[in-house]
């Protein structure tokens, strides 16, 4: 298959890509989080193509994207409308996904065998224009091969998907750099995947406690059914083995310096750089307290290490606060919980 590449989001490009979606094809498109691999969420054959193109496990559910929050109720039930309205007013459009009971208008394949569906409204103007042009809700995981770092630029999509999908829409570099927050709406509010909409932000808007699912920071059993993508299996991983290093700053930097001298790649804080040799095997994740910058940098940095062909990578691990929780979650999945204490 020849993959068409549109370097700008024009009306012509949107019309063409919208038609591709209605014909059951796959189109990669930008969002404010990462690039998505889109298909018509009402077309089971099209949704199955997502799993095939990505090499994605069949029990890993997808997120369905809408152009407007008002469209969601056509495809999902909203048991607590007052709560949903609070969340949608504050975070939709935006990087928040909520899990709701699925209606029959959607393909059951988007839910991977569950009765629920994860839904969101992206804030990227190009993404919403694309959904409107498709005239369909868009099922879309990240537009990368499964287990690889998620794509935050169109060039990353080309690396993984060229020749496997019909088209790629280039909308520039993604703003947040990590996937959306996923929140399960039930008797309790449960955070299934952290993102740029933080636990603290949700609690402030709703006035309710948000519980963090155990799967956010620990392994999920193979037999467990999960309602959110990113909770099972290895995710976001570079080609080289990755380990997280934790401990006092002085000890971590000493470990990094020794590993660096032995040829390892180092993903460190900005503050660590003065203690390390400055070469292509050393990359800054961002300042230790700037979690938003770390999120924006993370996946691009891991893909850069792939190109530099290091045999091993060591990384810092941020705190579990604000967007730092999202960065830590992604790194734990990428390193498969291989943590070195120094």
GUVO-96273 format. One record per residue (C-alpha): x, y, z; residue in one letter. Coordinates in steps of 0.02 Angstrom, whole numbers, padded with zeros to 5 digits. Example, Ala and Ser with C-alpha at 12.3 -4.5 7.8 and 13.67 -1.06 7.14 Angstrom:
2
<node x="00615" y="-00225" z="00390" residuo="A"/>
<node x="00684" y="-00053" z="00357" residuo="S"/>
***
This chain:
342
<node x="00000" y="00000" z="00000" residuo="X"/>
<node x="00061" y="00175" z="-00042" residuo="X"/>
<node x="00036" y="00294" z="00104" residuo="X"/>
<node x="-00012" y="00471" z="00052" residuo="X"/>
<node x="00070" y="00610" z="00153" residuo="X"/>
<node x="-00014" y="00779" z="00176" residuo="X"/>
<node x="00110" y="00906" z="00244" residuo="X"/>
<node x="-00028" y="01031" z="00283" residuo="X"/>
<node x="-00205" y="01015" z="00347" residuo="X"/>
<node x="-00302" y="01098" z="00206" residuo="X"/>
<node x="-00484" y="01082" z="00155" residuo="X"/>
<node x="-00430" y="00973" z="00010" residuo="X"/>
<node x="-00330" y="00859" z="00125" residuo="X"/>
<node x="-00473" y="00849" z="00251" residuo="X"/>
<node x="-00602" y="00808" z="00117" residuo="X"/>
<node x="-00491" y="00672" z="00044" residuo="X"/>
<node x="-00447" y="00594" z="00213" residuo="X"/>
<node x="-00628" y="00604" z="00272" residuo="X"/>
<node x="-00678" y="00505" z="00118" residuo="X"/>
<node x="-00544" y="00376" z="00155" residuo="X"/>
<node x="-00617" y="00351" z="00329" residuo="X"/>
<node x="-00792" y="00326" z="00259" residuo="X"/>
<node x="-00719" y="00197" z="00139" residuo="X"/>
<node x="-00649" y="00098" z="00285" residuo="X"/>
<node x="-00466" y="00151" z="00271" residuo="X"/>
<node x="-00343" y="00208" z="00406" residuo="X"/>
<node x="-00281" y="00387" z="00422" residuo="X"/>
<node x="-00152" y="00451" z="00547" residuo="X"/>
<node x="-00192" y="00623" z="00615" residuo="X"/>
<node x="-00123" y="00744" z="00744" residuo="X"/>
<node x="-00197" y="00778" z="00915" residuo="X"/>
<node x="-00136" y="00883" z="01060" residuo="X"/>
<node x="-00071" y="00725" z="01146" residuo="X"/>
<node x="00007" y="00609" z="01015" residuo="X"/>
<node x="-00034" y="00562" z="00835" residuo="X"/>
<node x="-00184" y="00447" z="00819" residuo="X"/>
<node x="-00216" y="00304" z="00697" residuo="X"/>
<node x="-00396" y="00335" z="00646" residuo="X"/>
<node x="-00534" y="00224" z="00579" residuo="X"/>
<node x="-00723" y="00234" z="00570" residuo="X"/>
<node x="-00777" y="00179" z="00745" residuo="X"/>
<node x="-00942" y="00113" z="00678" residuo="X"/>
<node x="-00859" y="-00002" z="00550" residuo="X"/>
<node x="-00793" y="-00164" z="00624" residuo="X"/>
<node x="-00687" y="-00209" z="00472" residuo="X"/>
<node x="-00603" y="-00038" z="00480" residuo="X"/>
<node x="-00572" y="-00052" z="00667" residuo="X"/>
<node x="-00494" y="-00224" z="00642" residuo="X"/>
<node x="-00370" y="-00143" z="00522" residuo="X"/>
<node x="-00304" y="-00039" z="00668" residuo="X"/>
<node x="-00259" y="-00195" z="00765" residuo="X"/>
<node x="-00177" y="-00271" z="00611" residuo="X"/>
<node x="-00075" y="-00116" z="00564" residuo="X"/>
<node x="-00011" y="-00091" z="00741" residuo="X"/>
<node x="00013" y="-00274" z="00787" residuo="X"/>
<node x="-00099" y="-00234" z="00936" residuo="X"/>
<node x="-00164" y="-00363" z="01059" residuo="X"/>
<node x="-00349" y="-00399" z="01035" residuo="X"/>
<node x="-00395" y="-00366" z="01217" residuo="X"/>
<node x="-00324" y="-00190" z="01216" residuo="X"/>
<node x="-00470" y="-00067" z="01194" residuo="X"/>
<node x="-00469" y="00089" z="01086" residuo="X"/>
<node x="-00520" y="00270" z="01119" residuo="X"/>
<node x="-00658" y="00345" z="01012" residuo="X"/>
<node x="-00635" y="00528" z="00963" residuo="X"/>
<node x="-00774" y="00655" z="00935" residuo="X"/>
<node x="-00780" y="00832" z="00868" residuo="X"/>
<node x="-00900" y="00893" z="01003" residuo="X"/>
<node x="-00947" y="00831" z="01178" residuo="X"/>
<node x="-01131" y="00835" z="01128" residuo="X"/>
<node x="-01098" y="00696" z="01001" residuo="X"/>
<node x="-01042" y="00572" z="01134" residuo="X"/>
<node x="-01216" y="00531" z="01200" residuo="X"/>
<node x="-01265" y="00459" z="01030" residuo="X"/>
<node x="-01135" y="00322" z="01053" residuo="X"/>
<node x="-01116" y="00304" z="01243" residuo="X"/>
<node x="-01231" y="00309" z="01394" residuo="X"/>
<node x="-01199" y="00443" z="01524" residuo="X"/>
<node x="-01267" y="00382" z="01692" residuo="X"/>
<node x="-01213" y="00536" z="01792" residuo="X"/>
<node x="-01246" y="00683" z="01677" residuo="X"/>
<node x="-01207" y="00815" z="01807" residuo="X"/>
<node x="-01034" y="00742" z="01835" residuo="X"/>
<node x="-01004" y="00723" z="01648" residuo="X"/>
<node x="-01055" y="00903" z="01618" residuo="X"/>
<node x="-00931" y="00964" z="01748" residuo="X"/>
<node x="-00791" y="00866" z="01667" residuo="X"/>
<node x="-00837" y="00912" z="01489" residuo="X"/>
<node x="-00852" y="01097" z="01532" residuo="X"/>
<node x="-00678" y="01096" z="01608" residuo="X"/>
<node x="-00583" y="00974" z="01497" residuo="X"/>
<node x="-00674" y="00947" z="01332" residuo="X"/>
<node x="-00604" y="00984" z="01208" residuo="X"/>
<node x="-00442" y="00928" z="01290" residuo="X"/>
<node x="-00332" y="00782" z="01341" residuo="X"/>
<node x="-00462" y="00692" z="01449" residuo="X"/>
<node x="-00541" y="00524" z="01404" residuo="X"/>
<node x="-00688" y="00456" z="01503" residuo="X"/>
<node x="-00748" y="00276" z="01507" residuo="X"/>
<node x="-00937" y="00254" z="01487" residuo="X"/>
<node x="-01060" y="00115" z="01443" residuo="X"/>
<node x="-01054" y="00083" z="01254" residuo="X"/>
<node x="-01207" y="00094" z="01142" residuo="X"/>
<node x="-01234" y="-00023" z="00995" residuo="X"/>
<node x="-01201" y="00113" z="00866" residuo="X"/>
<node x="-01014" y="00085" z="00890" residuo="X"/>
<node x="-00922" y="-00069" z="00833" residuo="X"/>
<node x="-00895" y="-00187" z="00981" residuo="X"/>
<node x="-00713" y="-00204" z="00926" residuo="X"/>
<node x="-00673" y="-00031" z="00994" residuo="X"/>
<node x="-00710" y="-00101" z="01167" residuo="X"/>
<node x="-00606" y="-00261" z="01150" residuo="X"/>
<node x="-00746" y="-00367" z="01222" residuo="X"/>
<node x="-00802" y="-00247" z="01359" residuo="X"/>
<node x="-00970" y="-00162" z="01379" residuo="X"/>
<node x="-00886" y="00007" z="01402" residuo="X"/>
<node x="-00803" y="00129" z="01282" residuo="X"/>
<node x="-00669" y="00261" z="01309" residuo="X"/>
<node x="-00717" y="00428" z="01229" residuo="X"/>
<node x="-00638" y="00599" z="01210" residuo="X"/>
<node x="-00641" y="00764" z="01115" residuo="X"/>
<node x="-00467" y="00821" z="01061" residuo="X"/>
<node x="-00424" y="01005" z="01075" residuo="X"/>
<node x="-00315" y="01005" z="00919" residuo="X"/>
<node x="-00412" y="01105" z="00789" residuo="X"/>
<node x="-00347" y="00997" z="00647" residuo="X"/>
<node x="-00404" y="00839" z="00735" residuo="X"/>
<node x="-00581" y="00903" z="00758" residuo="X"/>
<node x="-00587" y="00966" z="00579" residuo="X"/>
<node x="-00535" y="00792" z="00522" residuo="X"/>
<node x="-00671" y="00708" z="00626" residuo="X"/>
<node x="-00801" y="00827" z="00554" residuo="X"/>
<node x="-00739" y="00792" z="00378" residuo="X"/>
<node x="-00753" y="00604" z="00410" residuo="X"/>
<node x="-00931" y="00624" z="00474" residuo="X"/>
<node x="-00897" y="00475" z="00587" residuo="X"/>
<node x="-00833" y="00450" z="00765" residuo="X"/>
<node x="-00649" y="00404" z="00749" residuo="X"/>
<node x="-00573" y="00256" z="00840" residuo="X"/>
<node x="-00390" y="00297" z="00865" residuo="X"/>
<node x="-00248" y="00229" z="00969" residuo="X"/>
<node x="-00075" y="00305" z="00948" residuo="X"/>
<node x="-00010" y="00292" z="00769" residuo="X"/>
<node x="00141" y="00181" z="00805" residuo="X"/>
<node x="00182" y="-00003" z="00804" residuo="X"/>
<node x="00127" y="-00078" z="00969" residuo="X"/>
<node x="00253" y="-00069" z="01111" residuo="X"/>
<node x="00353" y="00069" z="01023" residuo="X"/>
<node x="00365" y="00249" z="01088" residuo="X"/>
<node x="00211" y="00346" z="01039" residuo="X"/>
<node x="00227" y="00469" z="00893" residuo="X"/>
<node x="00231" y="00654" z="00934" residuo="X"/>
<node x="00277" y="00710" z="00757" residuo="X"/>
<node x="00220" y="00654" z="00584" residuo="X"/>
<node x="00396" y="00590" z="00548" residuo="X"/>
<node x="00375" y="00464" z="00690" residuo="X"/>
<node x="00216" y="00400" z="00607" residuo="X"/>
<node x="00308" y="00379" z="00442" residuo="X"/>
<node x="00441" y="00274" z="00532" residuo="X"/>
<node x="00311" y="00150" z="00595" residuo="X"/>
<node x="00164" y="00159" z="00475" residuo="X"/>
<node x="00226" y="00201" z="00300" residuo="X"/>
<node x="00155" y="00073" z="00180" residuo="X"/>
<node x="00031" y="00005" z="00309" residuo="X"/>
<node x="-00103" y="00142" z="00307" residuo="X"/>
<node x="-00190" y="00250" z="00177" residuo="X"/>
<node x="-00136" y="00424" z="00231" residuo="X"/>
<node x="-00046" y="00534" z="00358" residuo="X"/>
<node x="-00101" y="00712" z="00403" residuo="X"/>
<node x="00043" y="00818" z="00466" residuo="X"/>
<node x="-00013" y="00942" z="00598" residuo="X"/>
<node x="00154" y="00982" z="00677" residuo="X"/>
<node x="00227" y="00929" z="00844" residuo="X"/>
<node x="00103" y="00875" z="00977" residuo="X"/>
<node x="00079" y="00994" z="01123" residuo="X"/>
<node x="00076" y="00877" z="01273" residuo="X"/>
<node x="00179" y="00730" z="01212" residuo="X"/>
<node x="00092" y="00593" z="01313" residuo="X"/>
<node x="-00076" y="00511" z="01285" residuo="X"/>
<node x="-00236" y="00576" z="01363" residuo="X"/>
<node x="-00288" y="00548" z="01543" residuo="X"/>
<node x="-00414" y="00405" z="01556" residuo="X"/>
<node x="-00546" y="00416" z="01693" residuo="X"/>
<node x="-00674" y="00282" z="01734" residuo="X"/>
<node x="-00841" y="00358" z="01784" residuo="X"/>
<node x="-00932" y="00243" z="01904" residuo="X"/>
<node x="-00981" y="00250" z="02087" residuo="X"/>
<node x="-00802" y="00305" z="02115" residuo="X"/>
<node x="-00688" y="00406" z="02001" residuo="X"/>
<node x="-00541" y="00296" z="01952" residuo="X"/>
<node x="-00388" y="00355" z="01857" residuo="X"/>
<node x="-00340" y="00218" z="01734" residuo="X"/>
<node x="-00205" y="00313" z="01641" residuo="X"/>
<node x="-00127" y="00479" z="01694" residuo="X"/>
<node x="-00098" y="00621" z="01571" residuo="X"/>
<node x="-00097" y="00809" z="01555" residuo="X"/>
<node x="-00264" y="00824" z="01645" residuo="X"/>
<node x="-00201" y="00778" z="01818" residuo="X"/>
<node x="-00283" y="00691" z="01964" residuo="X"/>
<node x="-00272" y="00854" z="02060" residuo="X"/>
<node x="-00361" y="00951" z="01922" residuo="X"/>
<node x="-00504" y="00826" z="01914" residuo="X"/>
<node x="-00528" y="00827" z="02103" residuo="X"/>
<node x="-00535" y="01018" z="02103" residuo="X"/>
<node x="-00669" y="01022" z="01966" residuo="X"/>
<node x="-00777" y="00880" z="02032" residuo="X"/>
<node x="-00753" y="00900" z="02219" residuo="X"/>
<node x="-00730" y="00712" z="02228" residuo="X"/>
<node x="-00583" y="00599" z="02268" residuo="X"/>
<node x="-00499" y="00517" z="02119" residuo="X"/>
<node x="-00429" y="00345" z="02154" residuo="X"/>
<node x="-00273" y="00293" z="02058" residuo="X"/>
<node x="-00293" y="00118" z="01987" residuo="X"/>
<node x="-00160" y="-00004" z="02047" residuo="X"/>
<node x="-00114" y="-00036" z="01865" residuo="X"/>
<node x="-00048" y="00141" z="01843" residuo="X"/>
<node x="00112" y="00108" z="01941" residuo="X"/>
<node x="00121" y="-00082" z="01948" residuo="X"/>
<node x="00105" y="-00232" z="01833" residuo="X"/>
<node x="-00067" y="-00289" z="01777" residuo="X"/>
<node x="-00100" y="-00475" z="01778" residuo="X"/>
<node x="-00114" y="-00555" z="01606" residuo="X"/>
<node x="-00288" y="-00621" z="01645" residuo="X"/>
<node x="-00358" y="-00452" z="01697" residuo="X"/>
<node x="-00476" y="-00362" z="01577" residuo="X"/>
<node x="-00435" y="-00177" z="01569" residuo="X"/>
<node x="-00549" y="-00033" z="01515" residuo="X"/>
<node x="-00407" y="00081" z="01459" residuo="X"/>
<node x="-00266" y="00064" z="01334" residuo="X"/>
<node x="-00090" y="00071" z="01407" residuo="X"/>
<node x="-00127" y="-00035" z="01561" residuo="X"/>
<node x="-00064" y="-00205" z="01502" residuo="X"/>
<node x="00089" y="-00263" z="01407" residuo="X"/>
<node x="00250" y="-00174" z="01373" residuo="X"/>
<node x="00220" y="-00001" z="01300" residuo="X"/>
<node x="00316" y="00151" z="01239" residuo="X"/>
<node x="00481" y="00055" z="01233" residuo="X"/>
<node x="00639" y="00096" z="01136" residuo="X"/>
<node x="00736" y="-00042" z="01048" residuo="X"/>
<node x="00873" y="-00049" z="01179" residuo="X"/>
<node x="00837" y="-00116" z="01354" residuo="X"/>
<node x="00785" y="00026" z="01470" residuo="X"/>
<node x="00808" y="00036" z="01659" residuo="X"/>
<node x="00755" y="00171" z="01780" residuo="X"/>
<node x="00881" y="00228" z="01912" residuo="X"/>
<node x="00823" y="00298" z="02078" residuo="X"/>
<node x="00913" y="00362" z="02232" residuo="X"/>
<node x="01002" y="00517" z="02297" residuo="X"/>
<node x="01050" y="00637" z="02158" residuo="X"/>
<node x="01238" y="00617" z="02187" residuo="X"/>
<node x="01228" y="00428" z="02178" residuo="X"/>
<node x="01117" y="00429" z="02024" residuo="X"/>
<node x="01235" y="00547" z="01933" residuo="X"/>
<node x="01385" y="00438" z="01980" residuo="X"/>
<node x="01293" y="00285" z="01912" residuo="X"/>
<node x="01251" y="00379" z="01752" residuo="X"/>
<node x="01431" y="00436" z="01728" residuo="X"/>
<node x="01498" y="00259" z="01743" residuo="X"/>
<node x="01363" y="00188" z="01628" residuo="X"/>
<node x="01396" y="00327" z="01503" residuo="X"/>
<node x="01580" y="00286" z="01499" residuo="X"/>
<node x="01531" y="00108" z="01455" residuo="X"/>
<node x="01427" y="00167" z="01305" residuo="X"/>
<node x="01252" y="00173" z="01379" residuo="X"/>
<node x="01124" y="00304" z="01333" residuo="X"/>
<node x="01073" y="00419" z="01476" residuo="X"/>
<node x="00904" y="00507" z="01491" residuo="X"/>
<node x="00934" y="00628" z="01634" residuo="X"/>
<node x="00871" y="00789" z="01711" residuo="X"/>
<node x="00937" y="00956" z="01649" residuo="X"/>
<node x="01021" y="00978" z="01818" residuo="X"/>
<node x="01120" y="00816" z="01793" residuo="X"/>
<node x="01207" y="00873" z="01634" residuo="X"/>
<node x="01349" y="00964" z="01721" residuo="X"/>
<node x="01407" y="00797" z="01795" residuo="X"/>
<node x="01403" y="00702" z="01630" residuo="X"/>
<node x="01499" y="00703" z="01468" residuo="X"/>
<node x="01408" y="00798" z="01332" residuo="X"/>
<node x="01388" y="00680" z="01184" residuo="X"/>
<node x="01252" y="00603" z="01077" residuo="X"/>
<node x="01219" y="00467" z="01208" residuo="X"/>
<node x="01162" y="00594" z="01337" residuo="X"/>
<node x="00991" y="00675" z="01324" residuo="X"/>
<node x="00896" y="00789" z="01443" residuo="X"/>
<node x="00720" y="00741" z="01492" residuo="X"/>
<node x="00695" y="00918" z="01559" residuo="X"/>
<node x="00713" y="01002" z="01727" residuo="X"/>
<node x="00679" y="00890" z="01877" residuo="X"/>
<node x="00521" y="00986" z="01925" residuo="X"/>
<node x="00459" y="01030" z="01750" residuo="X"/>
<node x="00346" y="00881" z="01720" residuo="X"/>
<node x="00259" y="00958" z="01570" residuo="X"/>
<node x="00426" y="00977" z="01481" residuo="X"/>
<node x="00471" y="00798" z="01525" residuo="X"/>
<node x="00308" y="00736" z="01450" residuo="X"/>
<node x="00336" y="00835" z="01291" residuo="X"/>
<node x="00514" y="00769" z="01274" residuo="X"/>
<node x="00497" y="00587" z="01325" residuo="X"/>
<node x="00442" y="00491" z="01170" residuo="X"/>
<node x="00547" y="00592" z="01049" residuo="X"/>
<node x="00700" y="00560" z="01159" residuo="X"/>
<node x="00670" y="00372" z="01162" residuo="X"/>
<node x="00652" y="00369" z="00972" residuo="X"/>
<node x="00813" y="00470" z="00956" residuo="X"/>
<node x="00906" y="00338" z="01055" residuo="X"/>
<node x="00843" y="00208" z="00930" residuo="X"/>
<node x="00928" y="00306" z="00791" residuo="X"/>
<node x="01089" y="00321" z="00889" residuo="X"/>
<node x="01091" y="00132" z="00916" residuo="X"/>
<node x="01142" y="00126" z="01098" residuo="X"/>
<node x="01142" y="-00048" z="01173" residuo="X"/>
<node x="01067" y="00004" z="01340" residuo="X"/>
<node x="00977" y="00156" z="01412" residuo="X"/>
<node x="00960" y="00220" z="01590" residuo="X"/>
<node x="00833" y="00351" z="01641" residuo="X"/>
<node x="00776" y="00460" z="01784" residuo="X"/>
<node x="00604" y="00427" z="01859" residuo="X"/>
<node x="00500" y="00580" z="01909" residuo="X"/>
<node x="00389" y="00604" z="02061" residuo="X"/>
<node x="00209" y="00546" z="02068" residuo="X"/>
<node x="00133" y="00720" z="02065" residuo="X"/>
<node x="00046" y="00821" z="01930" residuo="X"/>
<node x="00099" y="00770" z="01755" residuo="X"/>
<node x="00248" y="00684" z="01835" residuo="X"/>
<node x="00132" y="00537" z="01870" residuo="X"/>
<node x="00101" y="00520" z="01683" residuo="X"/>
<node x="00287" y="00525" z="01641" residuo="X"/>
<node x="00326" y="00397" z="01776" residuo="X"/>
<node x="00186" y="00284" z="01714" residuo="X"/>
<node x="00253" y="00287" z="01535" residuo="X"/>
<node x="00432" y="00254" z="01591" residuo="X"/>
<node x="00381" y="00109" z="01703" residuo="X"/>
<node x="00290" y="00029" z="01557" residuo="X"/>
<node x="00436" y="00061" z="01440" residuo="X"/>
<node x="00564" y="-00016" z="01557" residuo="X"/>
<node x="00447" y="-00157" z="01612" residuo="X"/>
<node x="00470" y="-00104" z="01794" residuo="X"/>
<node x="00658" y="-00132" z="01790" residuo="X"/>
<node x="00711" y="-00011" z="01927" residuo="X"/>
<node x="00889" y="00004" z="01993" residuo="X"/>
<node x="00910" y="00079" z="02167" residuo="X"/>
<node x="01078" y="00162" z="02201" residuo="X"/>
***
